[in-house]
Amino acid sequence: MTFQRARSEEQREVRRRAILDTAAAMLDEMPVAEVSLNELSRRVGLAKSNVLRYFESREAVLLELLDAFLGTWLAELSDELAAGVEAQAAPEARAHQLAEILSRSLAERVVLCDLFGAQGGVLEHNVSVEVVKRHKRASLTRLADMTGLVRRHLPELGDDVQMFCLMSLVSAGALSAYVPPPPSLLAAYADEPALGVLHMELHDALRAAITATLVGVLPRA
């Protein structure tokens, strides 16, 4: 892909969109840690200096993608929860249904989980105060949206619902770092199965973590 010099706001927006779309495609091929500004520039057909006119750093690109992916996921999660949580079920039953849907939904979105995992330690570095402020505003809005979704199906959580949502996303980022295991670890498990006794797939690990958190904060009769 090659571009002529962008002269209008519409042309500049086309370039911004191309950079984001190219970065998103790269994340389908590689983990966040391997996405470089040099490769992004090469693939989008712009000099690195031109990419930096639209996004101040690699991290700024990925933060914008994180917000976009999070918004898409929450819209889909709303439908999944509406279809899978029985409104008339007892609180503990709804908690288990919610944990199953939430863990499965996150596990199916490995790129989103990878971005969560990199958010605090990598993506929020090498960006300006203005970019961080814009990102945090967007993140708080997304968290409020998720909080509203969970509260709708499990109002018994009360004031704990926001912290539960935050910890679920943090857990998704942390646990995704272990998936998939590197070849050396898989070889060790095959050679000595007892070493892998605690190994779980991402869906199973998330379900265990989310269920434990939900049951812990759910009020007792």
MARBA-3410 file (N, C-alpha, C, O; in Angstrom, 1 decimal):
221
0.8,-1.2,0.0,0.0,0.0,0.0,0.9,1.2,0.0,1.8,1.3,0.8 ~ 0.6,2.2,-0.9,1.3,3.5,-0.9,0.3,4.6,-0.9,-0.9,4.4,-1.3 ~ 0.7,5.7,-0.4,-0.1,6.9,-0.2,0.5,8.1,-0.8,1.7,8.3,-0.8 ~ -0.4,8.9,-1.4,0.0,10.3,-1.8,0.0,11.1,-0.5,-0.6,10.7,0.5 ~ 0.6,12.3,-0.6,0.6,13.2,0.6,-0.8,13.5,1.0,-1.6,14.0,0.1
-1.1,13.4,2.3,-2.5,13.7,2.8,-2.7,15.2,2.9,-1.9,15.8,3.6 ~ -3.7,15.7,2.2,-3.9,17.1,2.2,-5.2,17.5,2.9,-5.3,18.7,3.4 ~ -6.1,16.6,3.0,-7.4,17.0,3.6,-7.6,16.2,4.9,-6.9,15.2,5.1 ~ -8.5,16.6,5.7,-8.8,15.8,6.9,-9.3,14.4,6.6,-9.0,13.5,7.3 ~ -10.1,14.3,5.5,-10.5,13.0,5.1,-9.4,12.0,4.7,-9.4,10.9,5.1
-8.4,12.6,4.0,-7.2,11.8,3.6,-6.4,11.4,4.9,-5.9,10.3,4.9 ~ -6.3,12.3,5.8,-5.6,12.0,7.0,-6.3,10.9,7.8,-5.6,10.0,8.4 ~ -7.6,10.9,7.8,-8.4,9.9,8.5,-8.2,8.5,7.9,-8.1,7.5,8.5 ~ -8.1,8.5,6.5,-7.8,7.3,5.8,-6.5,6.7,6.2,-6.4,5.5,6.4 ~ -5.5,7.6,6.4,-4.2,7.1,6.8,-4.2,6.5,8.3,-3.7,5.5,8.6
-4.9,7.3,9.1,-5.0,6.8,10.5,-5.7,5.4,10.5,-5.2,4.5,11.3 ~ -6.7,5.3,9.8,-7.5,4.0,9.8,-6.6,2.9,9.2,-6.6,1.8,9.7 ~ -5.8,3.2,8.2,-4.9,2.2,7.6,-3.9,1.7,8.6,-3.6,0.6,8.6 ~ -3.4,2.7,9.4,-2.4,2.3,10.4,-3.0,1.4,11.4,-2.4,0.4,11.8 ~ -4.2,1.7,11.9,-4.9,0.9,12.9,-5.2,-0.4,12.3,-5.0,-1.5,13.0
-5.7,-0.5,11.1,-6.1,-1.8,10.5,-4.9,-2.7,10.3,-5.0,-3.9,10.5 ~ -3.8,-2.1,9.9,-2.6,-2.8,9.7,-2.0,-3.4,11.0,-1.6,-4.5,11.1 ~ -2.1,-2.6,12.1,-1.6,-3.0,13.4,-2.5,-4.2,13.9,-2.0,-5.1,14.5 ~ -3.8,-4.0,13.7,-4.8,-5.1,14.1,-4.5,-6.4,13.3,-4.5,-7.5,13.9 ~ -4.2,-6.3,12.1,-3.8,-7.5,11.3,-2.5,-8.1,11.8,-2.4,-9.3,11.9
-1.6,-7.3,12.2,-0.3,-7.8,12.8,-0.6,-8.6,14.1,0.1,-9.6,14.3 ~ -1.5,-8.1,14.9,-1.8,-8.7,16.1,-2.5,-10.1,15.9,-2.5,-10.9,16.8 ~ -3.0,-10.3,14.8,-3.6,-11.7,14.5,-2.5,-12.7,14.2,-2.7,-13.9,14.2 ~ -1.2,-12.1,13.9,-0.1,-13.0,13.5,0.9,-13.1,14.6,1.7,-14.1,14.6 ~ 1.0,-12.2,15.5,2.1,-12.1,16.5,1.6,-11.5,17.8,0.6,-10.8,17.8
2.3,-11.8,18.9,1.9,-11.2,20.2,2.2,-9.7,20.2,3.0,-9.2,19.4 ~ 1.7,-9.0,21.1,1.9,-7.5,21.3,3.4,-7.2,21.3,3.8,-6.2,20.7 ~ 4.1,-8.0,22.0,5.5,-7.7,22.2,6.3,-7.7,20.9,7.4,-7.1,20.9 ~ 5.8,-8.3,19.9,6.6,-8.4,18.6,6.1,-7.4,17.6,6.7,-7.3,16.5 ~ 5.1,-6.6,17.9,4.7,-5.6,17.0,5.6,-4.4,17.1,5.7,-3.7,18.1
6.3,-4.1,16.0,7.3,-3.0,16.0,6.8,-1.9,15.1,6.1,-2.1,14.2 ~ 7.3,-0.7,15.4,6.9,0.5,14.6,7.6,0.3,13.2,7.0,0.8,12.2 ~ 8.8,-0.2,13.1,9.4,-0.4,11.8,8.6,-1.3,10.9,8.4,-1.0,9.8 ~ 8.1,-2.4,11.5,7.4,-3.4,10.7,6.0,-2.8,10.3,5.5,-3.0,9.2 ~ 5.4,-2.1,11.3,4.1,-1.5,11.0,4.2,-0.5,9.9,3.4,-0.4,9.0
5.3,0.3,9.9,5.5,1.3,8.9,5.7,0.7,7.5,5.2,1.1,6.5 ~ 6.5,-0.4,7.5,6.7,-1.1,6.2,5.4,-1.7,5.7,5.2,-1.5,4.5 ~ 4.6,-2.3,6.5,3.4,-2.9,6.0,2.3,-1.9,5.6,1.6,-2.1,4.6 ~ 2.3,-0.7,6.2,1.3,0.3,5.9,1.7,1.1,4.7,0.9,1.8,4.1 ~ 3.0,1.0,4.4,3.6,1.8,3.2,3.9,3.2,3.5,3.8,4.0,2.6
4.2,3.5,4.7,4.6,4.9,5.1,6.0,4.9,5.8,6.3,3.9,6.4 ~ 6.7,5.9,5.6,7.9,6.1,6.4,7.6,6.2,7.9,6.5,6.6,8.2 ~ 8.5,5.7,8.7,8.2,5.7,10.2,7.9,7.1,10.6,7.0,7.3,11.5 ~ 8.6,8.1,10.1,8.3,9.5,10.5,6.9,9.9,10.1,6.3,10.8,10.8 ~ 6.4,9.4,9.0,5.0,9.7,8.7,4.0,9.0,9.6,3.0,9.6,9.9
4.3,7.8,10.0,3.4,7.1,11.0,3.3,7.9,12.3,2.3,8.1,12.9 ~ 4.5,8.5,12.6,4.6,9.2,13.9,3.8,10.6,13.8,3.6,11.2,14.8 ~ 3.4,11.0,12.6,2.6,12.2,12.5,1.2,11.9,13.0,0.4,12.8,13.4 ~ 0.8,10.6,12.9,-0.6,10.3,13.3,-0.7,9.6,14.6,-1.7,9.8,15.3 ~ 0.4,8.9,15.1,0.4,8.3,16.4,1.8,8.5,16.9,2.8,8.3,16.2
1.9,9.0,18.1,3.2,9.4,18.7,4.1,8.3,19.0,5.3,8.5,19.1 ~ 3.6,7.1,19.0,4.5,5.9,19.3,3.7,4.6,19.0,2.5,4.7,18.7 ~ 4.4,3.5,18.9,3.8,2.2,18.8,2.7,2.0,19.9,1.6,1.5,19.6 ~ 3.0,2.4,21.1,2.1,2.2,22.2,0.8,3.0,22.0,-0.2,2.5,22.4 ~ 0.9,4.1,21.5,-0.3,4.9,21.2,-1.2,4.2,20.2,-2.5,4.3,20.4
-0.7,3.6,19.2,-1.5,2.8,18.3,-2.2,1.7,19.0,-3.4,1.5,18.8 ~ -1.4,1.0,19.8,-2.0,-0.2,20.5,-3.0,0.2,21.5,-4.0,-0.6,21.7 ~ -2.8,1.3,22.2,-3.8,1.7,23.2,-5.2,2.1,22.5,-6.2,1.8,23.0 ~ -5.1,2.7,21.3,-6.3,3.0,20.6,-7.0,1.7,20.1,-8.2,1.6,20.2 ~ -6.2,0.7,19.7,-6.8,-0.6,19.3,-7.4,-1.3,20.5,-8.5,-1.9,20.4
-6.8,-1.2,21.7,-7.3,-1.8,22.9,-8.7,-1.3,23.2,-9.6,-2.0,23.5 ~ -8.9,0.0,23.1,-10.2,0.6,23.3,-11.2,0.2,22.3,-12.4,-0.1,22.6 ~ -10.8,0.1,21.0,-11.7,-0.3,20.0,-12.1,-1.8,20.2,-13.3,-2.1,20.1 ~ -11.2,-2.7,20.5,-11.5,-4.1,20.7,-12.3,-4.3,21.9,-13.2,-5.1,21.9 ~ -12.1,-3.5,22.9,-12.9,-3.6,24.2,-14.3,-3.2,23.9,-15.2,-3.8,24.4
-14.5,-2.1,23.1,-15.9,-1.7,22.8,-16.6,-2.8,22.0,-17.8,-3.0,22.3 ~ -16.0,-3.4,21.0,-16.6,-4.4,20.2,-17.0,-5.6,21.1,-18.0,-6.2,21.0 ~ -16.0,-6.0,22.0,-16.3,-7.2,22.9,-17.4,-6.9,23.8,-18.3,-7.8,24.0 ~ -17.5,-5.7,24.4,-18.6,-5.5,25.3,-20.0,-5.5,24.6,-21.0,-5.9,25.2 ~ -20.0,-5.0,23.4,-21.3,-5.1,22.6,-21.7,-6.6,22.4,-22.9,-6.9,22.5
-20.7,-7.4,22.1,-21.0,-8.8,21.9,-21.3,-9.5,23.2,-22.2,-10.4,23.3 ~ -20.6,-9.1,24.3,-20.9,-9.7,25.6,-22.3,-9.4,26.1,-22.9,-10.3,26.7 ~ -22.8,-8.3,25.8,-24.2,-7.9,26.2,-25.2,-8.9,25.6,-26.1,-9.4,26.4 ~ -25.0,-9.3,24.4,-25.9,-10.3,23.8,-25.7,-11.7,24.4,-26.6,-12.4,24.6 ~ -24.4,-12.0,24.6,-24.1,-13.3,25.2,-24.7,-13.5,26.6,-25.2,-14.6,26.9
-24.6,-12.5,27.4,-25.2,-12.5,28.8,-26.7,-12.6,28.7,-27.3,-13.3,29.5 ~ -27.3,-11.8,27.8,-28.8,-11.8,27.7,-29.3,-13.2,27.4,-30.3,-13.6,27.8 ~ -28.5,-13.9,26.5,-29.0,-15.2,26.1,-28.6,-16.3,27.1,-29.3,-17.3,27.1 ~ -27.6,-16.1,27.9,-27.1,-17.2,28.7,-27.3,-17.1,30.2,-27.1,-18.1,30.9 ~ -27.8,-16.0,30.7,-28.0,-15.9,32.2,-29.5,-15.9,32.4,-30.2,-15.0,31.9
-30.0,-16.8,33.2,-31.4,-17.0,33.4,-31.8,-16.0,34.5,-31.4,-16.0,35.7 ~ -32.7,-15.1,34.1,-33.1,-14.0,35.0,-33.8,-14.5,36.3,-33.7,-13.8,37.3 ~ -34.5,-15.6,36.2,-35.2,-16.1,37.4,-34.4,-17.1,38.2,-34.9,-17.5,39.3 ~ -33.2,-17.3,37.8,-32.4,-18.3,38.6,-31.9,-17.7,39.9,-31.9,-16.4,40.1 ~ -31.5,-18.5,40.8,-30.9,-18.0,42.1,-29.6,-17.3,41.9,-28.9,-17.6,40.9
-29.2,-16.4,42.8,-28.0,-15.6,42.6,-26.8,-16.5,42.3,-26.0,-16.2,41.4 ~ -26.6,-17.6,43.1,-25.4,-18.4,42.9,-25.4,-19.1,41.5,-24.4,-19.2,40.9 ~ -26.6,-19.5,41.0,-26.7,-20.1,39.7,-26.4,-19.0,38.6,-25.6,-19.3,37.7 ~ -26.9,-17.8,38.8,-26.6,-16.8,37.8,-25.1,-16.4,37.9,-24.5,-16.1,36.8 ~ -24.5,-16.5,39.0,-23.0,-16.2,39.2,-22.2,-17.2,38.4,-21.3,-16.8,37.7
-22.6,-18.5,38.4,-21.9,-19.5,37.7,-22.1,-19.3,36.2,-21.2,-19.5,35.4 ~ -23.3,-19.0,35.8,-23.6,-18.8,34.4,-22.8,-17.6,33.9,-22.2,-17.7,32.8 ~ -22.8,-16.5,34.6,-22.0,-15.3,34.2,-20.5,-15.6,34.1,-19.9,-15.2,33.2 ~ -20.0,-16.4,35.1,-18.6,-16.7,35.1,-18.2,-17.6,33.8,-17.2,-17.4,33.2 ~ -19.1,-18.5,33.5,-18.9,-19.3,32.3,-18.9,-18.5,31.0,-18.0,-18.6,30.2
-19.9,-17.6,30.9,-19.9,-16.8,29.7,-18.8,-15.8,29.6,-18.2,-15.7,28.5 ~ -18.5,-15.2,30.7,-17.4,-14.2,30.7,-16.0,-14.8,30.4,-15.3,-14.3,29.6 ~ -15.8,-16.0,31.0,-14.5,-16.6,30.8,-14.3,-17.2,29.4,-13.3,-17.0,28.8 ~ -15.4,-17.7,28.9,-15.4,-18.2,27.5,-15.2,-17.1,26.5,-14.4,-17.2,25.5 ~ -15.9,-16.0,26.7,-15.9,-14.9,25.8,-14.5,-14.3,25.8,-14.0,-13.9,24.7
-13.9,-14.1,26.9,-12.5,-13.6,27.0,-11.5,-14.5,26.4,-10.6,-14.1,25.7 ~ -11.6,-15.8,26.7,-10.7,-16.8,26.2,-10.7,-16.8,24.7,-9.7,-17.2,24.0 ~ -11.8,-16.5,24.1,-11.9,-16.6,22.6,-11.3,-15.3,22.0,-11.1,-15.3,20.8 ~ -10.9,-14.3,22.8,-10.3,-13.1,22.3,-8.9,-12.9,22.8,-8.6,-12.1,23.7 ~ -8.0,-13.8,22.3,-6.7,-13.8,22.8,-5.9,-12.5,22.6,-5.2,-12.1,23.5
-6.2,-11.8,21.5,-5.5,-10.5,21.2,-5.9,-9.5,22.3,-5.1,-8.8,22.8 ~ -7.2,-9.4,22.6,-7.7,-8.5,23.6,-7.0,-8.8,25.0,-6.6,-7.9,25.7 ~ -7.0,-10.1,25.3,-6.3,-10.5,26.6,-4.8,-10.1,26.6,-4.3,-9.6,27.6 ~ -4.2,-10.3,25.4,-2.8,-9.9,25.3,-2.6,-8.4,25.5,-1.6,-8.0,26.2 ~ -3.5,-7.6,25.0,-3.4,-6.2,25.1,-3.7,-5.8,26.6,-3.0,-4.9,27.1
-4.6,-6.5,27.3,-4.8,-6.2,28.7,-3.5,-6.5,29.5,-3.2,-5.7,30.4 ~ -2.9,-7.6,29.1,-1.7,-8.0,29.8,-0.5,-7.0,29.7,0.3,-6.8,30.6 ~ -0.5,-6.3,28.5,0.6,-5.3,28.2,0.2,-3.9,28.7,1.1,-3.0,28.7 ~ -1.0,-3.7,29.0,-1.5,-2.3,29.3,-0.7,-1.6,30.3,-0.1,-0.5,30.0 ~ -0.6,-2.1,31.5,0.1,-1.3,32.6,1.6,-1.3,32.5,2.2,-0.3,32.7
2.2,-2.5,32.1,3.6,-2.6,32.1,4.3,-2.1,30.8,5.5,-1.8,30.8 ~ 3.6,-2.0,29.7,4.2,-1.6,28.4,3.4,-0.5,27.7,4.0,0.6,27.4 ~ 2.1,-0.6,27.5,1.4,0.3,26.6,1.3,1.7,27.2,1.2,2.7,26.5 ~ 1.2,1.8,28.5,1.0,3.1,29.1,2.3,3.8,29.4,2.4,4.8,30.0 ~ 3.4,3.2,28.8,4.7,3.9,28.8,5.0,4.4,27.4,4.4,4.0,26.5
5.9,5.3,27.3,6.3,5.9,26.0,5.1,6.6,25.3,5.0,6.6,24.1 ~ 4.3,7.2,26.1,3.2,8.0,25.6,3.1,9.3,26.4,3.5,9.3,27.5 ~ 2.5,10.3,25.8,2.4,11.6,26.4,1.3,11.6,27.4,0.5,10.7,27.5 ~ 1.3,12.6,28.3,0.2,12.8,29.2,-1.1,12.9,28.6,-2.1,12.3,29.1 ~ -1.2,13.6,27.4,-2.5,13.7,26.8,-3.0,12.4,26.2,-4.2,12.1,26.3
-2.1,11.5,25.7,-2.5,10.2,25.3,-3.0,9.4,26.4,-4.0,8.7,26.3 ~ -2.3,9.4,27.5,-2.7,8.6,28.7,-4.0,9.1,29.2,-4.9,8.3,29.6 ~ -4.2,10.4,29.3,-5.5,10.9,29.8,-6.7,10.5,28.9,-7.7,10.1,29.3 ~ -6.4,10.5,27.6,-7.5,10.1,26.6,-7.8,8.6,26.8,-8.9,8.2,26.7 ~ -6.7,7.9,26.9,-6.9,6.4,27.1,-7.6,6.1,28.4,-8.5,5.2,28.4
-7.3,6.8,29.5,-7.9,6.5,30.8,-9.4,6.9,30.8,-10.2,6.2,31.4 ~ -9.7,8.0,30.1,-11.1,8.4,30.0,-11.9,7.3,29.3,-13.0,6.9,29.7 ~ -11.3,6.8,28.2,-12.0,5.8,27.4,-12.1,4.5,28.2,-13.1,3.8,28.2 ~ -11.0,4.1,29.0,-11.0,2.9,29.8,-12.1,3.0,30.9,-12.8,2.0,31.1 ~ -12.2,4.1,31.5,-13.2,4.3,32.6,-14.6,4.2,32.0,-15.5,3.6,32.7
-14.8,4.7,30.8,-16.1,4.6,30.2,-16.4,3.1,29.9,-17.6,2.6,30.1 ~ -15.5,2.4,29.3,-15.7,0.9,29.0,-15.9,0.2,30.3,-16.8,-0.7,30.3 ~ -15.2,0.5,31.4,-15.4,-0.2,32.6,-16.8,0.0,33.2,-17.4,-0.9,33.7 ~ -17.3,1.3,33.0,-18.6,1.6,33.5,-19.6,0.8,32.6,-20.7,0.3,33.2 ~ -19.4,0.6,31.4,-20.3,-0.1,30.5,-20.3,-1.6,31.0,-21.4,-2.2,31.1
-19.1,-2.2,31.3,-19.1,-3.6,31.7,-19.8,-3.7,33.1,-20.5,-4.7,33.3 ~ -19.5,-2.7,33.9,-20.2,-2.8,35.3,-21.7,-2.8,35.1,-22.3,-3.5,35.9 ~ -22.2,-2.0,34.2,-23.6,-2.0,34.0,-24.2,-3.3,33.5,-25.2,-3.7,33.9 ~ -23.4,-3.9,32.6,-23.8,-5.2,32.1,-23.9,-6.3,33.2,-24.9,-7.0,33.3 ~ -22.8,-6.4,34.0,-22.8,-7.4,35.1,-23.9,-7.1,36.1,-24.5,-8.0,36.6
-24.0,-5.8,36.5,-25.0,-5.4,37.5,-26.4,-5.8,37.0,-27.3,-6.2,37.8 ~ -26.7,-5.7,35.7,-28.0,-6.0,35.2,-28.4,-7.5,35.5,-29.5,-7.8,35.7 ~ -27.4,-8.4,35.4,-27.6,-9.8,35.5,-27.3,-10.3,36.9,-27.8,-11.4,37.3 ~ -26.6,-9.6,37.7,-26.2,-10.0,39.1,-26.2,-8.8,40.0,-25.2,-8.4,40.5 ~ -27.4,-8.2,40.2,-27.4,-7.0,41.0,-27.0,-7.2,42.5,-26.7,-6.3,43.2
-27.0,-8.5,42.9,-26.7,-8.8,44.3,-25.2,-8.4,44.6,-24.9,-8.3,45.8 ~ -24.4,-8.2,43.6,-23.0,-7.8,43.8,-22.9,-6.4,44.5,-21.9,-6.1,45.1 ~ -23.9,-5.6,44.3,-23.9,-4.3,44.9,-22.7,-3.5,44.5,-22.3,-3.4,43.3 ~ -22.0,-2.9,45.5,-20.9,-2.0,45.3,-19.6,-2.7,44.8,-18.7,-2.1,44.4 ~ -19.6,-4.0,44.9,-18.5,-4.8,44.5,-18.4,-5.1,43.0,-17.4,-5.6,42.5
-19.4,-4.7,42.3,-19.4,-5.1,40.9,-18.3,-4.4,40.0,-17.7,-5.1,39.2 ~ -18.0,-3.2,40.3,-17.0,-2.5,39.5,-15.6,-3.2,39.7,-14.9,-3.4,38.8 ~ -15.3,-3.5,41.0,-14.0,-4.1,41.3,-14.0,-5.5,40.7,-12.9,-5.9,40.2 ~ -15.1,-6.2,40.7,-15.1,-7.5,40.1,-14.8,-7.4,38.6,-14.0,-8.2,38.1 ~ -15.4,-6.4,37.9,-15.1,-6.3,36.5,-13.7,-6.0,36.2,-13.1,-6.5,35.3
-13.1,-5.0,37.0,-11.7,-4.7,36.9,-10.8,-5.9,37.1,-9.9,-6.1,36.3 ~ -11.1,-6.6,38.1,-10.2,-7.8,38.4,-10.4,-8.9,37.4,-9.4,-9.6,37.1 ~ -11.5,-9.0,36.7,-11.7,-10.0,35.7,-10.8,-9.6,34.5,-10.2,-10.5,33.9 ~ -10.8,-8.3,34.1,-9.9,-7.9,33.0,-8.4,-8.1,33.3,-7.7,-8.5,32.5 ~ -8.1,-7.7,34.5,-6.7,-7.9,35.0,-6.3,-9.4,34.9,-5.2,-9.7,34.5
-7.2,-10.2,35.4,-6.9,-11.7,35.4,-6.8,-12.2,34.0,-5.9,-13.0,33.7 ~ -7.6,-11.7,33.1,-7.5,-12.1,31.7,-6.1,-11.8,31.1,-5.5,-12.6,30.4 ~ -5.7,-10.6,31.4,-4.3,-10.1,30.9,-3.2,-11.0,31.5,-2.3,-11.4,30.8 ~ -3.3,-11.2,32.8,-2.2,-12.0,33.5,-2.2,-13.4,33.0,-1.1,-14.0,32.8 ~ -3.4,-14.1,33.0,-3.4,-15.5,32.6,-3.1,-15.7,31.2,-2.5,-16.8,30.8
-3.3,-14.8,30.3,-3.0,-15.0,28.9,-1.6,-15.1,28.6,-1.1,-15.6,27.5 ~ -0.7,-14.6,29.5,0.7,-14.6,29.4,1.2,-16.1,29.4,2.3,-16.4,28.9 ~ 0.4,-17.0,29.9,0.8,-18.4,30.0,0.3,-19.2,28.8,0.5,-20.5,28.8 ~ -0.4,-18.6,27.9,-1.0,-19.3,26.8,-0.6,-18.7,25.5,-0.7,-17.5,25.3 ~ -0.1,-19.6,24.5,0.1,-21.0,24.7,1.5,-21.2,25.4,2.3,-20.3,25.3
1.7,-22.3,26.1,3.0,-22.6,26.7,4.1,-22.7,25.6,3.8,-23.2,24.5 ~ 5.3,-22.3,25.9,6.4,-22.4,25.0,6.7,-23.9,24.7,6.4,-24.8,25.6 ~ 7.3,-24.2,23.6,7.6,-25.6,23.2,8.4,-26.3,24.3,8.2,-27.5,24.6 ~ 9.4,-25.6,25.0,10.2,-26.3,26.0,9.3,-26.7,27.2,9.6,-27.8,27.8 ~ 8.3,-25.9,27.5,7.5,-26.3,28.6,6.6,-27.5,28.3,6.4,-28.4,29.1
6.0,-27.5,27.1,5.2,-28.6,26.6,6.1,-29.9,26.6,5.6,-31.0,27.0 ~ 7.3,-29.8,26.2,8.2,-30.9,26.2,8.4,-31.4,27.6,8.5,-32.6,27.8 ~ 8.6,-30.5,28.5,8.8,-30.9,29.9,7.6,-31.6,30.5,7.7,-32.6,31.2 ~ 6.4,-31.1,30.2,5.2,-31.7,30.6,5.0,-33.2,30.0,4.6,-34.1,30.7 ~ 5.4,-33.3,28.8,5.3,-34.6,28.1,6.3,-35.6,28.7,6.0,-36.8,28.9
7.5,-35.1,29.1,8.5,-36.0,29.7,8.2,-36.3,31.1,8.5,-37.4,31.6 ~ 7.6,-35.3,31.8,7.3,-35.5,33.3,5.9,-34.9,33.6,5.9,-33.8,34.0 ~ 4.9,-35.7,33.3,3.5,-35.2,33.4,3.2,-34.5,34.7,2.4,-33.6,34.8 ~ 3.8,-34.9,35.8,3.5,-34.3,37.1,3.8,-32.9,37.2,3.2,-32.1,38.0 ~ 4.7,-32.4,36.3,5.1,-31.0,36.3,3.9,-30.1,35.8,3.8,-28.9,36.1
3.0,-30.7,35.0,1.9,-29.9,34.4,0.6,-30.0,35.2,-0.5,-29.8,34.6 ~ 0.7,-30.5,36.4,-0.6,-30.7,37.2,-1.4,-29.5,37.3,-2.6,-29.6,37.4 ~ -0.8,-28.3,37.4,-1.6,-27.1,37.5,-1.8,-26.3,36.2,-2.5,-25.3,36.2 ~ -1.4,-26.9,35.1,-1.6,-26.3,33.8,-3.0,-26.3,33.4,-3.6,-27.4,33.4 ~ -3.6,-25.2,33.0,-5.0,-25.2,32.5,-5.0,-24.3,31.2,-4.2,-23.4,31.0
-6.0,-24.7,30.3,-6.3,-23.8,29.2,-6.8,-22.5,29.7,-7.3,-22.4,30.8 ~ -6.7,-21.5,28.8,-7.1,-20.1,29.3,-8.6,-20.1,29.7,-8.9,-19.4,30.7 ~ -9.5,-20.7,29.0,-10.9,-20.7,29.4,-11.0,-21.3,30.8,-11.7,-20.7,31.6 ~ -10.4,-22.4,31.0,-10.6,-23.1,32.3,-10.0,-22.2,33.5,-10.5,-22.1,34.5 ~ -8.8,-21.6,33.2,-8.2,-20.8,34.2,-9.0,-19.6,34.5,-9.1,-19.2,35.7
-9.5,-18.9,33.5,-10.4,-17.8,33.7,-11.7,-18.1,34.4,-12.1,-17.4,35.3 ~ -12.2,-19.2,34.1,-13.5,-19.6,34.7,-13.2,-19.9,36.2,-14.0,-19.4,37.1 ~ -12.1,-20.5,36.6,-11.8,-20.7,38.0,-11.6,-19.4,38.7,-12.1,-19.2,39.8 ~ -10.8,-18.5,38.1,-10.5,-17.2,38.7,-11.8,-16.4,38.9,-12.0,-15.8,39.9 ~ -12.6,-16.3,37.8,-13.8,-15.5,37.9,-14.8,-16.0,38.8,-15.5,-15.3,39.6
-15.0,-17.4,38.8,-16.0,-18.0,39.7,-15.6,-17.8,41.1,-16.4,-17.5,42.0 ~ -14.3,-17.9,41.4,-13.8,-17.8,42.8,-14.1,-16.3,43.3,-14.5,-16.1,44.4 ~ -13.8,-15.4,42.4,-14.0,-14.0,42.8,-15.5,-13.7,43.0,-15.9,-13.0,44.0 ~ -16.4,-14.2,42.1,-17.8,-14.0,42.2,-18.4,-14.6,43.5,-19.1,-13.9,44.2 ~ -18.0,-15.8,43.7,-18.6,-16.5,44.9,-18.1,-15.8,46.1,-18.8,-15.7,47.1
-16.8,-15.3,46.1,-16.3,-14.6,47.3,-17.0,-13.3,47.6,-17.2,-13.0,48.8 ~ -17.5,-12.6,46.6,-18.1,-11.3,46.8,-19.6,-11.3,46.9,-20.3,-10.4,47.3 ~ -20.2,-12.5,46.5,-21.6,-12.6,46.5,-22.2,-12.7,47.9,-21.7,-13.4,48.7 ~ -23.1,-11.8,48.3,-23.7,-11.8,49.6,-24.2,-13.2,50.0,-24.8,-13.9,49.2 ~ -24.1,-13.5,51.3,-24.6,-14.8,51.8,-26.0,-14.5,52.4,-26.2,-13.5,53.0
-26.9,-15.5,52.3,-28.2,-15.4,52.9,-28.1,-15.4,54.4,-29.1,-15.3,55.1
END
